[in-house]
Amino acid sequence: MIPFIWISLSVLTIWYSLVLIQDFRKHKKELEPVSWIKTGVIGFVVNFFDVLGIGAFAPQTALLKFTRQTEDRVLPGTLNVANTIPVLVQAIIFITVVEVEPVTLILMLISAAAGAILGAGIMSKLPENKIRLVMGFALLITAAFMFARIMNWIQGGGSAIGLHGGKLLIAVGVNFILGALMTAGIGLYAPCMALVFALGLSPQVAFPIMMGSCAYLMPPASVKFIRVGAYNRKAAVGMAIPGIIAVLIAALIVKSLPLDTLRWLVLVVIIYTSGVMLYAAFNKK
């Protein structure tokens, strides 16, 4: 199972990189007027702390809004495209032991990827004001899960390493929804962890399911955003390259930091950014 996962992730990384590079080269003379330095710093910071457990999408949205590096209309696509390769690198580094039944793992990965493909198709066609509404509520949901993690409300779990019957159907269905919501800017890690615990799986099973789901769903979803041009090319590439470096540093060198205070700060920033998004959406003239 592990060699298959490594090979398939490597193939996805190469395929996705070629698609992104081809699109970037095709439009290199019409890139958006954003800063390489600002987007590079954002990509490095959010992916560094993503490896350490903060998450990337929500703080990345806040930083892009504060620095005015992309339009709200293309935020979902920009987030997914920018973070796909860093997430694939994370998965290749961290998935070393998959203590989960193959049927459970494979079905949950496939369902997440299918949900992301559907979600990307919908999100890429939404007008800017609806994007603001979706992103605003997505950030609130993210903040709720982050608060639950800070307060240690997401706990539990059992000892099972696989699911069967009705529980497996629930897991597949919910992971499909979580995959779709990823394309709207709602991170998958926290809700997927809650799902795993609620169904009685061992806490150790959460990691391969969460990491694998994101690694398999993001390339096809991001390719849909790329093909319809629903992302900020310069910002995405500007964040992706430093993001890869940040993942390698965080995973292989730093490994852990005291992050409690930073989590509270990020939570406040996320709630504020959600408010800005919703205010703009509800007060559009």
Order of alpha helices (4+ residues) and beta strands (2+ residues): alpha-alpha-alpha-alpha-alpha-alpha-alpha-alpha-alpha-alpha-alpha
